[in-house]
Amino acid sequence: EGVMDVIRTGGLAAVFAEMEDRAQAIACSQALLKLLDLDLLIINLAYGEERLERLTAFTGFSRRLIENCINKAKK
């Protein structure tokens, strides 16, 4: 997420540096931030999946059992 902050900051700076029309720059910035949010969501989901797969492989427990344990802990 630290890297994403650098990308966000640099991306916004680039948008405002390159676009003369402020309204268009704002719209473009909003679109950029939405795309980066989606990208971060995909990264986090992939990380969670990989972590669950590693835990399954390490413990030998089924994925369903681990997910049930996680869900029980939330209650």
Order of alpha helices (4+ residues) and beta strands (2+ residues): alpha-alpha-alpha
